[in-house]
Amino acid sequence: MEPHGASTSGRVGLRLIINNAACWIVLCALPLRPRAEEPRRCTESDYYFEYTECDSTGSRWRVAIPHTQGGCTGLPDPVRGADCTFSCEAGEFLEMSAQECTECAAGTYSLGSGIRFDEWDDIPAGFSSLTTYLDNGPHMEDGLTCNSSSWVPQGNYLESNRDECSVSLIYAVHLKKPGSISFEYQYEDNNVFFEFFVGLKSGTNIMYWRTTGIMVGAKVVKPVLLKNIQIEGVAYTSECFPCKPGTFSRSPGSSSCELCARDTYSGRGASSCTACDQDTHYSAEGSALCKIKPPCTKKDYFQIHTPCDSQGKTQIIYKWIEPKICLDDVEGSVALPPSGEREPCPPCNPGFYNNDTATCSPCPAGTYSDGVKACQPCPAGTEPALGYEYKWWNVLPGNMKTSCFNVGNTKCDGMNGWEVAGDHIRSGAGGSDNDYLILNLRVLGFKLPTSVSGTSGTEFGRISFVFETICSADCELYFMMDVNRKSTNVVESWEGSKERQSYTHVMTKNASVSYTWAFQRTNQAQDVRQYVNDMVKIYSITVTNALDGVAPSCRACALLTQQSGSSCVPCPAGYYIDKVTNQCQECPPDTYLTGHQIYGKEACLPCGPGSKSNKEHSMCYSDCSFTHTEQNQTLVYDFSALGPVGSIMNGPSFTSKGTKYFHLFNISLCGTEGQKAAVCSDNVTDLSHKDPQSPEAAELANSVQTFICQSTIIPSDGRGLRASLSSQSISLADTFLGTAVESTLDGVTARPDLFPETSKKVPDVNFFYRSPQVTSSCESGRHAVVTLRCNPEKSSRGELSVPSQCPAGTCDGCSFHFLWESSSACPRCTEADYHEIEGACKGGVQDTLYVWNEHRLCTGGVSLPEKKTWPCEAIDFWLKVGAGVGAFCAVLLVSLTCYFWKKNKRLEYKYSRLVMSANKECELPAADSCAIMEGEGDGEELEDEVVYSNKPSLLGKLKAIATKVSFREERRFLLRFILGSLNFSCSTVC
């Protein structure tokens, strides 16, 4: 025995030396051993069996694999194994020695041909978390911030990253046959893109779960929770899995393990659970250990109103939050406060009555009640106004239910999420602070009043509720809606403490709908109730036109005749009920009916400027025409080319961690008979390549169809996404207000200062829209203005733009502004916009051309007249002749002028001589005897030939004959005139 012990000691020492890497000591020690021992024979504990891959014939071999290579000899020879299609049932495993299916022992379980992952204290072997670095941001170094991003194990579930990094959870599995995979997840935030990919075919499969945050705003994304992953198709399992702590399997052959009940616990592989000491310890369902009960505090109880008793009394009582996990009889604990005094119960909710019982019952059909008085039939000419009006909360209404949900917290299951409290209903305690406390209201459908059932309005009903939140942490209240049981979508949410306020949502589709309120105190992963005093209170909930509703009042209806007791009849589309006759009357032209009542002519509201109503008077729209008169000039516009949906994608913009995104706006300006043609859809959970403007896209539950809508686009080359991601689709324009050149209309104001000034003399035209849906940030809803600007240099479709200082189209998140420059925004042309130009006469032909005025600012309208051609005469030759004749006449006139001027001088000279002669002789011959010889003027020698004689001489007569007749007559006239003057002068002197 001693040598054997020494030998053993030597082997131990040898192993220690080898582990210390002292090789030379090993060499020295080896010769000391007397003789190398023969390898021992392998036992069943030294090896395990595995199957080889299936060959082409569908067969395989079972081979033995040693746990330690070379540790023993004599492994079993390979034998032909079971066929490749062989598998065991759930609760069994394949015992490889006998190649037979064997039941799992108690405390273990088996899926037969699958594997399950339900423990997440750490990431199990085979799983890996891979972070995708940002590569599309303006700064590449931003990607380094993703080093710490990963899927985080949280005990019984995995939690995705809470930032913008893309993180994939990857698992590779080898399937022997086509299989399946199932898992549970919680996915609540549309700002997170959650993707799962798997092939699940025979052979090696790689599956991954990937999340990508989209932190466009400052809001932190809520993580995706994942648990209970189960994969089928591995063909067989050679061992059973022990039940995880907190679970057990009491009998052999179990396919799953059961949770331990409250106040019990179990370890790994348990076949039963052990009870805790209920006096001092407690445990939640599925616990691996018991916890010590702490002293009770105010956070461990809450108050409720008891239902009305037979005497119509109620009282406030205090109850411990269940399960009670505290001690109220130890030092430092608080006691449960005493119950309040019994008080009279509040009245029933409107539409219900109390028939001297402890419960309120709905009024029969055709009757109504305010909740205080007994049900009464509606008077003639009226009908019940069906709906719900909950404002007293002694018991939860029959069509409402409450629950608690958290995929990572099973102890929340089965708990009440909300508690009634008299004049309000409020959130309960929950199992932990990050549980979702759920309140659900189911409405089977909507029924319009009889008189409006024939209209084509878009409002079928509305829900309104008054609420407030009281929070000290990062609480959030969600209002969600599920239409026709398709999918639940968040309509609006509120973070932090909010003062008492009202919210209204309009139903535009007649469908079955489920309204849900969910309250979460904090989205941080924690398993305690630290903020139990943070709560939400809802004071009233009102639903109109509910199909299965009751009548809190009656409303007027239309009658065929004025006879008493006549039944109500539906009014045609676009008709209102006359208050005097109670008969249907059509609304005046260009007016529309309000969505929720048609009683009285005042229900017909006038359309805004530049708009008209459709045939049904259900809405106002622009027919793409507009007229404006300014300074005695009428401008007529035709915007038909701008009628089809226009789009603008501005950006790119980048989030704080470099994610690239765009804002996409779709605008339906005019035409289409008022149809809202702009569609924006979310494809966060559906990446199918559908046209966002297609009718199929419009029918999606996660899409909006309106006049103007907005989506946030993450491009396909960003974050490694296989397709572009569209999310956060909202409506900016549900109602068309009108068209005007003024900057304000119905409380909506355009901002021309946000765009560059125009030098054009044509005024801008503004299209005004409003979306009355109230949001947490826009108390009056959103509104939008599209400004059309004439720019002849643009095409007919033109170009859309947003303000440079507000790249998201808005500076405050509520008012959106767009500029649409286009040649189609110019007024139609008139005759005053062109003028004519006459051309020269060439070859007997003359042209008249028509051209536009300089700086043309019109389009369409009248066209330029065709060129006109006129016949004309060639005037070049006659012009030359006329010029020659004119020149000749001018020369002749000058000559005659000089001639007569000279003759006048001579006559003046002769006159002077006659005067001188008269002065000397003091007498003159008679006028008819005095004569001057004609023909003078031909020479100087004739100047002195003046003869004073009673009769002319013979020589003078001969000269007179030789003188031209024309000159003679002229001279005779002149001489007579002169002589007469001289005779008069001479007589005077003498």
Secondary structure as the mmCIF struct_conf table of DSSP 4:
data_model
#
loop_
_struct_conf.conf_type_id
_struct_conf.id
_struct_conf.beg_label_comp_id
_struct_conf.beg_label_asym_id
_struct_conf.beg_label_seq_id
_struct_conf.end_label_comp_id
_struct_conf.end_label_asym_id
_struct_conf.end_label_seq_id
HELX_RH_AL_P HELX_RH_AL_P1 GLU A 2 ASN A 19
TURN_TY1_P TURN_TY1_P1 ASN A 20 ALA A 21
HELX_RH_AL_P HELX_RH_AL_P2 CYS A 23 ALA A 29
HELX_RH_3T_P HELX_RH_3T_P1 LEU A 30 LEU A 32
BEND BEND1 ARG A 33 ARG A 35
HELX_LH_PP_P HELX_LH_PP_P1 ALA A 36 ARG A 40
STRN STRN1 ARG A 41 ARG A 41
HELX_LH_PP_P HELX_LH_PP_P2 CYS A 42 CYS A 42
HELX_RH_3T_P HELX_RH_3T_P2 GLU A 44 ASP A 46
STRN STRN2 TYR A 47 TYR A 51
HELX_LH_PP_P HELX_LH_PP_P3 THR A 52 CYS A 54
TURN_TY1_P TURN_TY1_P2 SER A 56 THR A 57
BEND BEND2 GLY A 58 GLY A 58
STRN STRN3 TRP A 61 PRO A 66
BEND BEND3 HIS A 67 THR A 68
TURN_TY1_P TURN_TY1_P3 GLN A 69 GLY A 70
BEND BEND4 GLY A 71 GLY A 71
STRN STRN4 THR A 73 THR A 73
HELX_LH_PP_P HELX_LH_PP_P4 LEU A 75 PRO A 78
STRN STRN5 VAL A 79 ARG A 80
TURN_TY1_P TURN_TY1_P4 CYS A 84 THR A 85
HELX_LH_PP_P HELX_LH_PP_P5 CYS A 88 GLU A 89
TURN_TY1_P TURN_TY1_P5 ALA A 90 GLY A 91
STRN STRN6 GLU A 92 GLU A 95
TURN_TY1_P TURN_TY1_P6 MET A 96 GLN A 99
STRN STRN7 GLU A 100 GLU A 103
HELX_LH_PP_P HELX_LH_PP_P6 CYS A 104 ALA A 105
TURN_TY1_P TURN_TY1_P7 ALA A 106 GLY A 107
STRN STRN8 THR A 108 TYR A 109
BEND BEND5 GLY A 112 SER A 113
STRN STRN9 GLY A 114 PHE A 117
STRN STRN10 TRP A 120 TRP A 120
BEND BEND6 ASP A 121 ASP A 122
HELX_LH_PP_P HELX_LH_PP_P7 ILE A 123 PRO A 124
TURN_TY1_P TURN_TY1_P8 ALA A 125 GLY A 126
STRN STRN11 PHE A 127 THR A 132
HELX_LH_PP_P HELX_LH_PP_P8 TYR A 133 LEU A 134
BEND BEND7 ASN A 136 PRO A 138
HELX_RH_3T_P HELX_RH_3T_P3 MET A 140 CYS A 146
TURN_TY1_P TURN_TY1_P9 ASN A 147 SER A 148
STRN STRN12 VAL A 152 PRO A 153
STRN STRN13 GLY A 155 GLY A 155
BEND BEND8 ASN A 156 TYR A 157
STRN STRN14 LEU A 158 GLU A 159
BEND BEND9 ARG A 162 GLU A 164
STRN STRN15 SER A 166 LEU A 175
BEND BEND10 LYS A 176 LYS A 177
STRN STRN16 SER A 180 GLN A 186
TURN_TY1_P TURN_TY1_P10 ASN A 190 ASN A 191
STRN STRN17 VAL A 192 PHE A 197
BEND BEND11 SER A 202 SER A 202
STRN STRN18 GLY A 203 GLY A 213
BEND BEND12 VAL A 216 ALA A 218
HELX_LH_PP_P HELX_LH_PP_P9 LYS A 219 VAL A 224
STRN STRN19 LEU A 225 GLU A 232
BEND BEND13 SER A 238 GLU A 239
HELX_LH_PP_P HELX_LH_PP_P10 CYS A 240 CYS A 240
STRN STRN20 PHE A 241 PRO A 242
HELX_LH_PP_P HELX_LH_PP_P11 CYS A 243 LYS A 244
TURN_TY1_P TURN_TY1_P11 PRO A 245 GLY A 246
STRN STRN21 THR A 247 PHE A 248
BEND BEND14 SER A 251 GLY A 253
BEND BEND15 SER A 255 SER A 256
STRN STRN22 GLU A 258 LEU A 259
HELX_LH_PP_P HELX_LH_PP_P12 CYS A 260 ALA A 261
TURN_TY1_P TURN_TY1_P12 ARG A 262 ASP A 263
STRN STRN23 THR A 264 TYR A 265
TURN_TY1_P TURN_TY1_P13 ARG A 268 GLY A 269
BEND BEND16 SER A 271 SER A 272
STRN STRN24 THR A 274 ALA A 275
TURN_TY1_P TURN_TY1_P14 GLN A 278 THR A 280
STRN STRN25 HIS A 281 TYR A 282
TURN_TY1_P TURN_TY1_P15 GLU A 285 GLY A 286
BEND BEND17 ALA A 288 LEU A 289
STRN STRN26 LYS A 291 ILE A 292
HELX_LH_PP_P HELX_LH_PP_P13 LYS A 293 PRO A 294
STRN STRN27 PRO A 295 PRO A 295
HELX_LH_PP_P HELX_LH_PP_P14 CYS A 296 CYS A 296
HELX_RH_3T_P HELX_RH_3T_P4 LYS A 298 ASP A 300
STRN STRN28 TYR A 301 HIS A 305
HELX_LH_PP_P HELX_LH_PP_P15 THR A 306 CYS A 308
TURN_TY1_P TURN_TY1_P16 SER A 310 GLN A 311
BEND BEND18 GLY A 312 GLY A 312
STRN STRN29 LYS A 313 THR A 314
STRN STRN30 ILE A 316 TRP A 320
HELX_LH_PP_P HELX_LH_PP_P16 ILE A 321 ILE A 321
BEND BEND19 GLU A 322 PRO A 323
HELX_LH_PP_P HELX_LH_PP_P17 LYS A 324 LYS A 324
BEND BEND20 CYS A 326 CYS A 326
STRN STRN31 LEU A 327 LEU A 327
BEND BEND21 ASP A 328 VAL A 330
TURN_TY1_P TURN_TY1_P17 GLU A 331 GLY A 332
HELX_LH_PP_P HELX_LH_PP_P18 ALA A 335 SER A 339
STRN STRN32 GLU A 343 PRO A 344
HELX_LH_PP_P HELX_LH_PP_P19 CYS A 345 ASN A 349
TURN_TY1_P TURN_TY1_P18 PRO A 350 GLY A 351
STRN STRN33 PHE A 352 TYR A 353
BEND BEND22 ASP A 356 THR A 359
STRN STRN34 SER A 361 PRO A 362
HELX_LH_PP_P HELX_LH_PP_P20 CYS A 363 PRO A 364
TURN_TY1_P TURN_TY1_P19 ALA A 365 GLY A 366
STRN STRN35 THR A 367 TYR A 368
BEND BEND23 GLY A 371 LYS A 373
HELX_LH_PP_P HELX_LH_PP_P21 ALA A 374 CYS A 375
STRN STRN36 GLN A 376 PRO A 377
HELX_LH_PP_P HELX_LH_PP_P22 CYS A 378 PRO A 379
TURN_TY1_P TURN_TY1_P20 ALA A 380 GLY A 381
STRN STRN37 THR A 382 PRO A 384
STRN STRN38 GLY A 387 TYR A 390
STRN STRN39 TRP A 393 TRP A 393
BEND BEND24 ASN A 394 VAL A 395
TURN_TY1_P TURN_TY1_P21 GLY A 398 ASN A 399
STRN STRN40 MET A 400 PHE A 405
TURN_TY1_P TURN_TY1_P22 VAL A 407 GLY A 408
HELX_RH_3T_P HELX_RH_3T_P5 THR A 410 CYS A 412
TURN_TY1_P TURN_TY1_P23 ASP A 413 GLY A 414
BEND BEND25 GLY A 417 GLY A 417
STRN STRN41 TRP A 418 VAL A 420
STRN STRN42 GLY A 422 GLY A 422
BEND BEND26 ASP A 423 ASP A 423
STRN STRN43 ILE A 425 SER A 427
BEND BEND27 GLY A 431 SER A 432
TURN_TY1_P TURN_TY1_P24 ASP A 433 ASN A 434
STRN STRN44 TYR A 436 VAL A 443
STRN STRN45 PHE A 446 PHE A 446
HELX_RH_3T_P HELX_RH_3T_P6 THR A 450 VAL A 452
TURN_TY1_P TURN_TY1_P25 SER A 453 GLY A 454
BEND BEND28 THR A 458 THR A 458
STRN STRN46 GLY A 461 ILE A 470
BEND BEND29 SER A 472 ASP A 474
STRN STRN47 GLU A 476 VAL A 483
TURN_TY1_P TURN_TY1_P26 ASN A 484 ARG A 485
BEND BEND30 LYS A 486 LYS A 486
STRN STRN48 THR A 488 GLU A 495
BEND BEND31 GLY A 496 GLY A 496
STRN STRN49 LYS A 498 MET A 507
BEND BEND32 LYS A 509 LYS A 509
BEND BEND33 ALA A 511 ALA A 511
STRN STRN50 VAL A 513 GLN A 520
BEND BEND34 ARG A 521 ARG A 521
BEND BEND35 GLN A 524 GLN A 524
BEND BEND36 VAL A 528 VAL A 528
BEND BEND37 GLN A 530 GLN A 530
TURN_TY1_P TURN_TY1_P27 VAL A 532 ASN A 533
STRN STRN51 MET A 535 THR A 544
BEND BEND38 ASN A 545 ASN A 545
STRN STRN52 ALA A 546 ALA A 546
TURN_TY1_P TURN_TY1_P28 LEU A 547 ASP A 548
STRN STRN53 VAL A 550 VAL A 550
BEND BEND39 PRO A 552 SER A 553
STRN STRN54 CYS A 554 ALA A 556
STRN STRN55 ALA A 558 LEU A 559
BEND BEND40 LEU A 560 GLN A 563
TURN_TY1_P TURN_TY1_P29 SER A 564 GLY A 565
HELX_LH_PP_P HELX_LH_PP_P23 SER A 566 SER A 567
STRN STRN56 CYS A 568 VAL A 569
HELX_LH_PP_P HELX_LH_PP_P24 PRO A 570 PRO A 572
TURN_TY1_P TURN_TY1_P30 ALA A 573 GLY A 574
STRN STRN57 TYR A 575 ILE A 577
TURN_TY1_P TURN_TY1_P31 LYS A 579 THR A 581
STRN STRN58 CYS A 584 GLU A 586
HELX_LH_PP_P HELX_LH_PP_P25 CYS A 587 PRO A 588
TURN_TY1_P TURN_TY1_P32 PRO A 589 ASP A 590
STRN STRN59 THR A 591 LEU A 593
BEND BEND41 GLY A 595 HIS A 596
STRN STRN60 TYR A 599 TYR A 599
BEND BEND42 GLY A 600 GLY A 600
HELX_RH_3T_P HELX_RH_3T_P7 LYS A 601 ALA A 603
STRN STRN61 CYS A 604 PRO A 606
HELX_LH_PP_P HELX_LH_PP_P26 CYS A 607 GLY A 608
TURN_TY1_P TURN_TY1_P33 PRO A 609 GLY A 610
STRN STRN62 LYS A 612 SER A 613
TURN_TY1_P TURN_TY1_P34 LYS A 615 GLU A 616
BEND BEND43 HIS A 617 SER A 618
STRN STRN63 CYS A 620 TYR A 621
BEND BEND44 CYS A 624 CYS A 624
STRN STRN64 SER A 625 GLU A 630
TURN_TY1_P TURN_TY1_P35 GLN A 631 ASN A 632
STRN STRN65 GLN A 633 ASP A 638
HELX_RH_3T_P HELX_RH_3T_P8 SER A 640 LEU A 642
BEND BEND45 PRO A 644 PRO A 644
STRN STRN66 GLY A 646 PHE A 654
TURN_TY1_P TURN_TY1_P36 SER A 656 LYS A 657
STRN STRN67 LYS A 660 ILE A 667
BEND BEND46 CYS A 670 CYS A 670
HELX_RH_3T_P HELX_RH_3T_P9 THR A 672 GLY A 674
STRN STRN68 ALA A 678 SER A 681
BEND BEND47 VAL A 684 THR A 685
TURN_TY1_P TURN_TY1_P37 PRO A 692 GLN A 693
BEND BEND48 SER A 694 SER A 694
HELX_RH_AL_P HELX_RH_AL_P3 PRO A 695 ALA A 698
TURN_TY1_P TURN_TY1_P38 GLU A 699 GLU A 699
BEND BEND49 LEU A 700 LEU A 700
TURN_TY1_P TURN_TY1_P39 ALA A 701 ASN A 702
STRN STRN69 SER A 703 THR A 706
BEND BEND50 PHE A 707 PHE A 707
STRN STRN70 ILE A 708 ILE A 714
TURN_TY1_P TURN_TY1_P40 SER A 716 ASP A 717
BEND BEND51 GLY A 718 GLY A 718
TURN_TY1_P TURN_TY1_P41 ARG A 719 GLY A 720
BEND BEND52 ARG A 722 ALA A 723
STRN STRN71 LEU A 725 ALA A 733
BEND BEND53 ASP A 734 ASP A 734
STRN STRN72 THR A 735 ALA A 740
BEND BEND54 VAL A 741 SER A 743
STRN STRN73 THR A 744 LEU A 745
TURN_TY1_P TURN_TY1_P42 ASP A 746 GLY A 747
STRN STRN74 VAL A 748 THR A 749
HELX_RH_3T_P HELX_RH_3T_P10 PRO A 752 LEU A 754
BEND BEND55 PHE A 755 PHE A 755
BEND BEND56 LYS A 761 VAL A 762
HELX_LH_PP_P HELX_LH_PP_P27 PRO A 763 ASP A 764
STRN STRN75 VAL A 765 SER A 771
BEND BEND57 SER A 776 SER A 777
TURN_TY1_P TURN_TY1_P43 GLU A 779 SER A 780
STRN STRN76 ARG A 782 CYS A 790
TURN_TY1_P TURN_TY1_P44 PRO A 792 GLU A 793
BEND BEND58 LYS A 794 LYS A 794
BEND BEND59 SER A 796 ARG A 797
STRN STRN77 GLU A 799 SER A 801
TURN_TY1_P TURN_TY1_P45 SER A 804 GLN A 805
TURN_TY1_P TURN_TY1_P46 PRO A 807 ALA A 808
BEND BEND60 GLY A 809 GLY A 809
STRN STRN78 THR A 810 THR A 810
BEND BEND61 CYS A 811 CYS A 814
STRN STRN79 SER A 815 SER A 822
HELX_RH_3T_P HELX_RH_3T_P11 SER A 823 ALA A 825
BEND BEND62 CYS A 826 CYS A 826
STRN STRN80 PRO A 827 PRO A 827
STRN STRN81 ARG A 828 CYS A 829
HELX_RH_3T_P HELX_RH_3T_P12 GLU A 831 ASP A 833
STRN STRN82 TYR A 834 GLU A 838
STRN STRN83 LYS A 842 LYS A 842
TURN_TY1_P TURN_TY1_P47 GLY A 843 GLY A 844
STRN STRN84 VAL A 845 TRP A 852
HELX_LH_PP_P HELX_LH_PP_P28 ASN A 853 ASN A 853
BEND BEND63 GLU A 854 HIS A 855
STRN STRN85 THR A 859 GLY A 861
BEND BEND64 VAL A 862 VAL A 862
HELX_LH_PP_P HELX_LH_PP_P29 SER A 863 LYS A 867
STRN STRN86 LYS A 868 PRO A 871
HELX_RH_AL_P HELX_RH_AL_P4 ASP A 876 GLU A 921
BEND BEND65 CYS A 922 CYS A 922
TURN_TY1_P TURN_TY1_P48 ALA A 927 SER A 929
STRN STRN87 ALA A 931 ILE A 932
TURN_TY1_P TURN_TY1_P49 GLU A 934 GLY A 937
BEND BEND66 ASP A 938 ASP A 938
HELX_RH_3T_P HELX_RH_3T_P13 GLU A 940 LEU A 942
TURN_TY1_P TURN_TY1_P50 GLU A 943 ASP A 944
STRN STRN88 VAL A 946 VAL A 947
BEND BEND67 ASN A 950 LYS A 951
HELX_RH_AL_P HELX_RH_AL_P5 LEU A 954 ALA A 962
BEND BEND68 THR A 963 THR A 963
HELX_RH_AL_P HELX_RH_AL_P6 VAL A 965 VAL A 989
#
